[in-house]
Amino acid sequence: MQAKEKALQKDVFENLPIPSALRKMILPAVISQLIVLIYNMADTFFVGQTNNPYMVASTSLILPVFNITLCLAGLAGIGGGSLVSRLLGQNQQQEARRVSAFSLYLGLAISALFAGGMAAFMEPILKLLGAGENTYAYARQYALCVIVAGGIPTVLSNVLANLIRSIGRSKEASTGIILGGLLNIALDPLFMFVLLPDGYEVLGAGLATCLSNCIALTFFLVVLARMGRGAAITISPRVGLPQKRNVIAVFGVGIPSAITTLLFDLDYVVIDKLMVSYHDLALAAVGIVLKIERFPLNVGVGICQGMMPLVGYNYSAGNRDRMNQAIRLSRWLGLVVAGVSIVLYELFALQFAQLFISDPQTVELASQFLRIRVLATPLMFLSFFTVYLFQALGKGRIALFLGVTRWLVLNIPMLFLLNALVGMFGLVWAQAAADSLTVLLSFYIYWKYRPVPRQPSRLEENAPEHNPQ
């Protein structure tokens, strides 16, 4: 089984032409990202069918806390997965196994602590988030399901998806995420409107989310079991701890990934808070636009996720040509997607807005916002593409610098500046203005710290196979 796994890894990372390897890695990742986007909207959509504003508000209140669980998954999953790919490129299979086990148990520990903290301090946390007399009970039901009971399976399923993708098995990694998303979409109406009585729709949505993530986690565990004991990904604690420098490397990439994700969510919160000062139609319109623009952005994220293992492996293996080809092709693919999205959104902005609301004034305003915001799509892709690239190379400090600079130094201050100078439409133009500067900074940083693949030592090239523990 170990020989079979190593052959599969070499096929993707070393033998297949880069266009074929990227297609094998990127296509499943893109599909899973689109399913995740739809599934993230599912609870809000189905709860909205109740026409109960307090139920809708309660699920929205928990969204920032739920996003923190995804950040925790990124800390362990992206930090560990990035390192596993690089270790495999150095022919360090056994150390990759240790890192995978460490990342998995790291995800378990931090998600358990977070879920326990939420359970212990539920009331003050919900009140801090804005839960009032009419929303507290619903918010508590939802939080108990998706954070307290569902936090661990949510984090672990995402960690395992990143680890499994890191060894070239993008199809299996994405299948688990897609399975969880489709199940959540199917189980929401079943629990909300069939199995539970009226008044418990929020509880039903929470139970559906929790159960779907548990099933996704079970799927990933089955995948690991079928891969066999010799696979580079393992849950066995008997493999031991990784070397100290590799433990640091997991956090060195994982923490910047988590922080960058948090800052991305903070940017959306700031947009909403500033838009509140204008009329309700403007707030509704920008909310619609922020959802619509996620489709090309999530495709871009899928491209980056599929690219990372290929780049990291060949960087560590010293294969400059293959690494650079993967970078160039992925970058152009993302720019093509962004270009197509600009054309479609400029031509059919009204129709896209009408998918979310029928009010003509809101539709007109949303279409105006969308035609402006979509111009930033290629800039946004290039910005986070560079961050993902440096994460793949294990250069967490550079990735953190780019992420923090983008959000805290450029994007969020630009929102306040253009809001003060231009008003409502200044908030819409802020993304393009800020990311124009971000792209210039990213190009400079990439040129200055452009990846030069390490040359493997003779010891690594001739390293004997290690027997799995």
VEXDREN-2710 file (C-alpha; in Angstrom, 1 decimal):
% VEXDREN-2710
k/r/px/py/pz
1/MET/0.0/0.0/0.0
2/GLN/2.8/2.4/0.8
3/ALA/4.4/1.7/-2.7
4/LYS/1.0/2.4/-4.3
5/GLU/0.6/5.7/-2.4
6/LYS/4.1/6.9/-3.4
7/ALA/3.4/6.0/-7.0
8/LEU/0.2/8.1/-6.9
9/GLN/2.1/11.0/-5.4
10/LYS/4.8/10.9/-8.0
11/ASP/2.3/10.6/-10.8
12/VAL/0.7/13.9/-9.8
13/PHE/3.7/15.8/-8.5
14/GLU/6.4/14.6/-10.9
15/ASN/5.2/12.7/-13.9
16/LEU/1.9/14.2/-15.3
17/PRO/2.3/17.3/-17.5
18/ILE/1.6/20.4/-15.4
19/PRO/-1.8/21.2/-17.2
20/SER/-3.0/17.7/-16.5
21/ALA/-1.7/17.7/-12.9
22/LEU/-3.3/21.1/-12.2
23/ARG/-6.6/19.9/-13.8
24/LYS/-6.5/16.9/-11.5
25/MET/-5.8/19.1/-8.4
26/ILE/-7.8/22.3/-9.2
27/LEU/-11.1/21.0/-10.7
28/PRO/-12.2/19.1/-7.6
29/ALA/-11.1/22.0/-5.3
30/VAL/-13.1/24.6/-7.4
31/ILE/-16.2/22.4/-7.3
32/SER/-15.9/22.0/-3.6
33/GLN/-15.5/25.7/-3.1
34/LEU/-18.7/26.5/-5.1
35/ILE/-20.6/23.9/-3.1
36/VAL/-19.3/25.4/0.2
37/LEU/-20.5/28.8/-1.0
38/ILE/-23.9/27.5/-1.7
39/TYR/-24.1/25.5/1.5
40/ASN/-23.0/28.5/3.5
41/MET/-26.1/30.3/2.1
42/ALA/-28.4/27.3/2.7
43/ASP/-29.2/27.9/6.4
44/THR/-29.9/31.6/5.8
45/PHE/-32.1/30.7/2.8
46/PHE/-34.2/28.1/4.6
47/VAL/-34.5/30.0/7.8
48/GLY/-35.6/33.0/5.7
49/GLN/-38.6/30.8/4.5
50/THR/-40.0/31.1/8.0
51/ASN/-40.5/34.9/7.5
52/ASN/-39.4/35.2/11.1
53/PRO/-36.9/38.1/11.3
54/TYR/-35.7/37.0/14.8
55/MET/-34.8/33.5/13.5
56/VAL/-32.9/35.1/10.5
57/ALA/-31.1/37.5/12.8
58/SER/-30.1/34.7/15.2
59/THR/-28.3/32.7/12.5
60/SER/-26.5/35.8/11.3
61/LEU/-25.3/36.5/14.8
62/ILE/-23.5/33.2/15.0
63/LEU/-21.9/33.5/11.6
64/PRO/-18.8/35.4/13.0
65/VAL/-18.2/32.7/15.6
66/PHE/-18.7/29.9/13.1
67/ASN/-16.1/31.6/10.8
68/ILE/-13.6/31.4/13.7
69/THR/-13.9/27.6/13.6
70/LEU/-12.9/27.7/9.9
71/CYS/-9.9/29.9/10.9
72/LEU/-8.9/27.2/13.4
73/ALA/-9.2/24.6/10.7
74/GLY/-6.9/26.7/8.5
75/LEU/-4.4/27.0/11.2
76/ALA/-3.9/23.3/11.5
77/GLY/-4.9/22.2/8.0
78/ILE/-3.2/24.7/5.8
79/GLY/-0.2/25.0/8.1
80/GLY/0.2/21.2/8.2
81/GLY/-0.8/20.5/4.6
82/SER/1.7/23.0/3.2
83/LEU/4.5/21.4/5.2
84/VAL/3.5/17.8/4.3
85/SER/3.8/18.7/0.5
86/ARG/7.3/20.2/1.1
87/LEU/8.4/17.2/3.1
88/LEU/7.3/14.8/0.5
89/GLY/9.3/16.8/-2.0
90/GLN/12.3/16.2/0.2
91/ASN/11.6/12.5/0.3
92/GLN/10.8/12.7/4.1
93/GLN/7.8/10.4/4.1
94/GLN/8.0/9.5/7.8
95/GLU/8.4/13.1/8.9
96/ALA/5.4/14.0/6.8
97/ARG/3.4/11.3/8.6
98/ARG/4.4/12.9/12.0
99/VAL/3.4/16.3/10.8
100/SER/0.0/15.0/9.5
101/ALA/-0.8/13.4/12.9
102/PHE/0.4/16.4/14.8
103/SER/-1.8/18.7/12.6
104/LEU/-4.8/16.5/13.1
105/TYR/-4.5/16.4/16.9
106/LEU/-3.7/20.1/17.0
107/GLY/-7.0/20.7/15.2
108/LEU/-8.8/18.4/17.7
109/ALA/-7.3/20.2/20.7
110/ILE/-8.0/23.8/19.6
111/SER/-11.5/23.0/18.3
112/ALA/-12.4/21.2/21.6
113/LEU/-11.1/24.2/23.6
114/PHE/-13.1/26.6/21.5
115/ALA/-16.3/24.5/21.7
116/GLY/-15.8/24.1/25.5
117/GLY/-15.3/27.9/25.8
118/MET/-18.4/28.6/23.9
119/ALA/-20.4/26.2/26.1
120/ALA/-19.0/27.7/29.3
121/PHE/-19.5/31.4/28.3
122/MET/-22.5/31.1/26.0
123/GLU/-24.6/33.8/27.6
124/PRO/-22.0/36.7/27.7
125/ILE/-20.7/35.8/24.2
126/LEU/-24.2/35.9/22.6
127/LYS/-25.0/39.1/24.4
128/LEU/-21.7/40.6/23.1
129/LEU/-22.7/39.6/19.6
130/GLY/-26.0/41.5/20.0
131/ALA/-28.5/38.7/20.9
132/GLY/-31.5/40.3/22.6
133/GLU/-34.7/39.2/24.2
134/ASN/-36.2/38.0/20.9
135/THR/-33.1/36.4/19.4
136/TYR/-31.2/34.9/22.3
137/ALA/-33.1/31.5/22.5
138/TYR/-32.7/31.0/18.8
139/ALA/-29.1/32.0/18.7
140/ARG/-28.4/29.6/21.7
141/GLN/-30.0/26.7/19.8
142/TYR/-27.9/27.4/16.7
143/ALA/-24.7/27.9/18.6
144/LEU/-25.1/24.7/20.6
145/CYS/-25.5/22.7/17.4
146/VAL/-22.9/24.3/15.0
147/ILE/-20.2/25.4/17.6
148/VAL/-20.5/23.3/20.7
149/ALA/-21.5/20.0/19.2
150/GLY/-20.4/20.6/15.6
151/GLY/-17.2/22.5/16.2
152/ILE/-14.9/19.5/16.4
153/PRO/-16.2/17.7/13.3
154/THR/-16.3/20.9/11.3
155/VAL/-12.6/21.7/12.1
156/LEU/-11.4/18.1/11.7
157/SER/-13.1/17.5/8.4
158/ASN/-11.5/20.7/7.0
159/VAL/-8.1/19.8/8.4
160/LEU/-8.3/16.3/6.9
161/ALA/-9.4/17.8/3.5
162/ASN/-6.3/20.0/3.5
163/LEU/-4.0/17.2/4.5
164/ILE/-5.4/14.7/2.0
165/ARG/-5.1/17.3/-0.8
166/SER/-1.5/18.0/0.2
167/ILE/-0.5/14.5/-1.0
168/GLY/-2.1/14.9/-4.4
169/ARG/-5.5/13.4/-3.6
170/SER/-7.6/16.5/-4.4
171/LYS/-10.5/14.4/-5.6
172/GLU/-11.0/12.7/-2.3
173/ALA/-10.4/15.9/-0.4
174/SER/-13.0/17.7/-2.3
175/THR/-15.5/14.9/-2.3
176/GLY/-15.8/15.0/1.4
177/ILE/-16.4/18.7/1.5
178/ILE/-19.0/18.4/-1.3
179/LEU/-20.7/15.5/0.5
180/GLY/-21.0/17.6/3.7
181/GLY/-22.3/20.6/1.7
182/LEU/-24.9/18.7/-0.3
183/LEU/-26.1/16.8/2.8
184/ASN/-26.6/20.1/4.7
185/ILE/-28.6/21.5/1.8
186/ALA/-30.8/18.3/1.8
187/LEU/-31.1/17.9/5.5
188/ASP/-32.1/21.6/6.3
189/PRO/-35.7/21.4/5.0
190/LEU/-36.1/17.9/6.4
191/PHE/-35.2/18.8/10.0
192/MET/-36.7/22.3/9.8
193/PHE/-40.1/21.6/8.3
194/VAL/-40.7/17.9/8.6
195/LEU/-39.1/16.3/11.7
196/LEU/-39.3/19.2/14.2
197/PRO/-42.4/21.2/15.2
198/ASP/-43.1/24.8/14.4
199/GLY/-40.8/27.2/16.3
200/TYR/-37.8/24.9/16.1
201/GLU/-36.6/25.8/12.6
202/VAL/-33.3/27.3/13.8
203/LEU/-32.6/24.2/15.9
204/GLY/-33.4/22.1/12.8
205/ALA/-30.9/24.1/10.7
206/GLY/-28.3/23.7/13.4
207/LEU/-28.8/19.9/13.7
208/ALA/-28.6/19.6/9.9
209/THR/-25.3/21.4/9.8
210/CYS/-23.8/19.4/12.7
211/LEU/-24.9/16.1/11.2
212/SER/-23.6/16.9/7.7
213/ASN/-20.2/17.8/9.1
214/CYS/-20.1/14.6/11.2
215/ILE/-20.8/12.5/8.1
216/ALA/-18.1/14.4/6.1
217/LEU/-15.6/13.6/8.9
218/THR/-16.6/10.0/8.8
219/PHE/-16.0/10.0/5.0
220/PHE/-12.5/11.3/5.5
221/LEU/-11.7/8.7/8.1
222/VAL/-12.8/6.0/5.7
223/VAL/-10.6/7.5/3.0
224/LEU/-7.6/7.3/5.4
225/ALA/-8.4/3.8/6.4
226/ARG/-8.5/2.7/2.7
227/MET/-5.2/4.5/2.0
228/GLY/-3.5/2.0/4.4
229/ARG/-1.0/2.2/7.2
230/GLY/1.9/3.3/5.0
231/ALA/0.2/6.5/3.6
232/ALA/1.7/9.9/4.2
233/ILE/-1.4/11.0/6.2
234/THR/-2.1/9.1/9.4
235/ILE/-4.1/9.6/12.6
236/SER/-1.9/7.2/14.6
237/PRO/-0.2/8.9/17.5
238/ARG/2.4/6.1/17.5
239/VAL/4.4/7.9/14.7
240/GLY/5.6/10.3/17.3
241/LEU/6.0/14.1/17.3
242/PRO/7.6/15.9/14.4
243/GLN/10.9/17.7/14.7
244/LYS/10.8/21.0/16.6
245/ARG/11.5/23.1/13.5
246/ASN/8.5/21.4/11.7
247/VAL/6.2/22.1/14.6
248/ILE/7.2/25.8/14.3
249/ALA/6.7/25.6/10.6
250/VAL/3.1/24.4/11.0
251/PHE/2.3/27.4/13.1
252/GLY/4.5/29.7/10.9
253/VAL/2.1/29.1/8.0
254/GLY/-1.1/28.2/9.9
255/ILE/-1.3/31.3/12.1
256/PRO/-0.9/33.8/9.2
257/SER/-3.6/31.8/7.3
258/ALA/-6.0/32.1/10.3
259/ILE/-5.3/35.8/10.8
260/THR/-5.8/36.6/7.1
261/THR/-9.2/34.7/7.1
262/LEU/-10.3/36.7/10.1
263/LEU/-9.3/40.0/8.6
264/PHE/-11.2/39.1/5.4
265/ASP/-14.4/38.6/7.5
266/LEU/-13.6/41.8/9.4
267/ASP/-13.6/43.7/6.1
268/TYR/-17.1/42.6/5.2
269/VAL/-18.3/43.6/8.7
270/VAL/-16.8/47.1/8.3
271/ILE/-18.6/47.5/4.9
272/ASP/-21.9/46.5/6.5
273/LYS/-21.4/48.8/9.5
274/LEU/-20.5/51.8/7.3
275/MET/-23.3/51.2/4.8
276/VAL/-25.8/51.2/7.7
277/SER/-25.5/55.0/7.9
278/TYR/-27.2/55.2/4.5
279/HIS/-30.7/53.9/3.7
280/ASP/-31.8/50.2/4.2
281/LEU/-31.9/49.6/0.4
282/ALA/-28.1/50.4/0.2
283/LEU/-27.4/47.9/3.0
284/ALA/-29.5/45.2/1.3
285/ALA/-27.9/45.9/-2.1
286/VAL/-24.3/45.7/-0.8
287/GLY/-25.2/42.5/1.0
288/ILE/-26.4/41.0/-2.2
289/VAL/-23.3/42.1/-4.1
290/LEU/-21.0/40.6/-1.4
291/LYS/-22.7/37.3/-2.0
292/ILE/-22.6/37.5/-5.8
293/GLU/-18.9/38.4/-6.0
294/ARG/-18.0/35.3/-3.9
295/PHE/-18.6/33.0/-6.9
296/PRO/-15.5/34.1/-8.9
297/LEU/-13.5/34.6/-5.7
298/ASN/-14.3/31.1/-4.5
299/VAL/-13.2/29.7/-7.9
300/GLY/-10.0/31.6/-7.4
301/VAL/-9.6/30.1/-3.9
302/GLY/-10.1/26.6/-5.4
303/ILE/-7.4/27.3/-8.0
304/CYS/-5.0/28.4/-5.2
305/GLN/-5.8/25.3/-3.1
306/GLY/-5.1/23.0/-6.0
307/MET/-1.9/24.8/-6.9
308/MET/-0.4/24.8/-3.4
309/PRO/0.7/21.1/-3.1
310/LEU/2.2/21.1/-6.6
311/VAL/4.2/24.2/-5.9
312/GLY/5.3/23.2/-2.4
313/TYR/6.4/19.7/-3.5
314/ASN/8.4/20.9/-6.5
315/TYR/9.9/23.8/-4.6
316/SER/11.3/21.4/-2.0
317/ALA/12.3/18.8/-4.7
318/GLY/14.3/21.5/-6.5
319/ASN/12.3/21.3/-9.7
320/ARG/12.3/25.0/-10.8
321/ASP/10.7/24.5/-14.2
322/ARG/7.8/22.5/-13.0
323/MET/7.2/24.8/-10.0
324/ASN/7.3/28.0/-12.2
325/GLN/5.0/26.4/-14.8
326/ALA/2.5/25.5/-12.1
327/ILE/2.6/29.1/-10.7
328/ARG/2.2/30.7/-14.2
329/LEU/-0.6/28.5/-15.4
330/SER/-2.6/28.8/-12.1
331/ARG/-2.2/32.6/-12.2
332/TRP/-3.4/32.9/-15.7
333/LEU/-6.3/30.6/-15.1
334/GLY/-7.4/32.8/-12.2
335/LEU/-7.1/35.9/-14.3
336/VAL/-9.2/34.3/-17.0
337/VAL/-12.0/33.5/-14.5
338/ALA/-11.8/37.0/-13.2
339/GLY/-12.1/38.4/-16.7
340/VAL/-15.1/36.3/-17.6
341/SER/-16.8/37.3/-14.4
342/ILE/-16.3/41.0/-15.3
343/VAL/-17.9/40.5/-18.7
344/LEU/-20.9/38.5/-17.3
345/TYR/-21.5/40.8/-14.3
346/GLU/-21.3/44.0/-16.4
347/LEU/-23.7/42.6/-19.0
348/PHE/-26.2/40.8/-16.6
349/ALA/-25.9/42.7/-13.3
350/LEU/-29.6/43.3/-13.1
351/GLN/-30.4/39.6/-13.7
352/PHE/-27.9/38.4/-11.1
353/ALA/-29.3/40.9/-8.5
354/GLN/-32.9/39.6/-9.3
355/LEU/-31.9/36.1/-8.2
356/PHE/-31.7/37.4/-4.6
357/ILE/-34.5/40.0/-4.4
358/SER/-37.4/41.3/-6.5
359/ASP/-37.7/44.9/-5.2
360/PRO/-36.8/47.1/-8.3
361/GLN/-35.0/49.8/-6.3
362/THR/-32.8/47.4/-4.5
363/VAL/-32.1/45.5/-7.7
364/GLU/-31.1/48.7/-9.5
365/LEU/-28.8/49.8/-6.7
366/ALA/-27.3/46.3/-6.4
367/SER/-26.6/46.2/-10.1
368/GLN/-24.7/49.5/-9.9
369/PHE/-22.7/48.3/-7.0
370/LEU/-21.9/45.0/-8.7
371/ARG/-20.7/46.6/-11.9
372/ILE/-18.2/48.6/-9.8
373/ARG/-17.1/45.8/-7.3
374/VAL/-16.5/43.3/-10.1
375/LEU/-13.7/45.4/-11.5
376/ALA/-11.7/44.5/-8.5
377/THR/-12.0/40.8/-9.1
378/PRO/-8.6/40.3/-10.9
379/LEU/-6.9/42.5/-8.4
380/MET/-8.4/40.5/-5.5
381/PHE/-7.3/37.2/-7.1
382/LEU/-3.7/38.4/-7.6
383/SER/-3.6/39.6/-4.0
384/PHE/-4.7/36.4/-2.3
385/PHE/-2.9/34.3/-5.0
386/THR/0.4/35.7/-3.8
387/VAL/-0.5/35.0/-0.1
388/TYR/-1.3/31.4/-1.0
389/LEU/1.9/31.1/-3.0
390/PHE/4.1/32.1/-0.1
391/GLN/2.1/29.7/2.2
392/ALA/2.9/26.9/-0.2
393/LEU/6.6/27.8/0.0
394/GLY/6.4/27.8/3.8
395/LYS/7.2/31.5/4.0
396/GLY/4.5/32.3/6.6
397/ARG/6.0/35.7/7.7
398/ILE/5.8/37.1/4.2
399/ALA/2.2/35.7/3.8
400/LEU/1.3/37.3/7.1
401/PHE/2.8/40.6/6.1
402/LEU/0.9/40.7/2.8
403/GLY/-2.4/39.7/4.5
404/VAL/-2.2/42.2/7.3
405/THR/-1.0/45.0/5.0
406/ARG/-3.8/44.3/2.6
407/TRP/-6.6/44.4/5.1
408/LEU/-5.5/46.5/8.1
409/VAL/-3.2/49.0/6.2
410/LEU/-5.0/49.3/2.8
411/ASN/-8.5/47.9/2.5
412/ILE/-10.2/48.8/5.8
413/PRO/-8.6/52.4/6.0
414/MET/-9.6/52.9/2.3
415/LEU/-13.2/52.2/3.3
416/PHE/-13.2/54.9/5.9
417/LEU/-11.3/57.3/3.6
418/LEU/-13.5/57.0/0.5
419/ASN/-16.7/56.9/2.6
420/ALA/-15.7/60.3/4.1
421/LEU/-14.7/61.7/0.7
422/VAL/-17.2/60.2/-1.7
423/GLY/-20.0/58.7/0.4
424/MET/-21.9/55.6/-0.3
425/PHE/-20.3/54.8/-3.7
426/GLY/-16.9/55.4/-2.1
427/LEU/-17.5/52.2/-0.1
428/VAL/-18.1/50.3/-3.3
429/TRP/-15.0/51.7/-5.1
430/ALA/-12.7/51.1/-2.0
431/GLN/-11.9/47.4/-2.9
432/ALA/-10.6/48.3/-6.4
433/ALA/-8.6/51.3/-5.0
434/ALA/-7.0/49.4/-2.2
435/ASP/-6.3/46.2/-4.1
436/SER/-4.6/48.2/-6.9
437/LEU/-2.0/49.2/-4.2
438/THR/-2.0/45.6/-2.8
439/VAL/-1.2/44.1/-6.2
440/LEU/1.8/46.6/-6.7
441/LEU/3.0/45.6/-3.2
442/SER/2.5/41.9/-4.0
443/PHE/4.5/42.1/-7.2
444/TYR/7.3/43.9/-5.5
445/ILE/7.4/41.3/-2.7
446/TYR/7.2/38.4/-5.1
447/TRP/10.1/39.9/-7.2
448/LYS/12.2/40.5/-4.1
449/TYR/11.5/37.1/-2.5
450/ARG/10.7/35.1/-5.7
451/PRO/11.0/31.4/-5.0
452/VAL/14.2/29.7/-5.9
453/PRO/13.8/25.9/-5.4
454/ARG/16.2/24.4/-3.0
455/GLN/18.6/21.8/-4.3
456/PRO/18.1/18.4/-2.6
457/SER/21.1/17.0/-0.9
458/ARG/22.7/13.8/-2.2
459/LEU/21.5/12.2/1.1
460/GLU/17.8/13.1/0.3
461/GLU/18.1/11.9/-3.3
462/ASN/19.3/8.5/-2.2
463/ALA/17.3/8.3/1.0
464/PRO/16.1/4.8/1.7
465/GLU/12.5/4.0/2.2
466/HIS/11.4/4.1/5.9
467/ASN/9.2/1.4/7.3
468/PRO/6.0/2.9/8.6
469/GLN/5.5/2.6/12.3
END
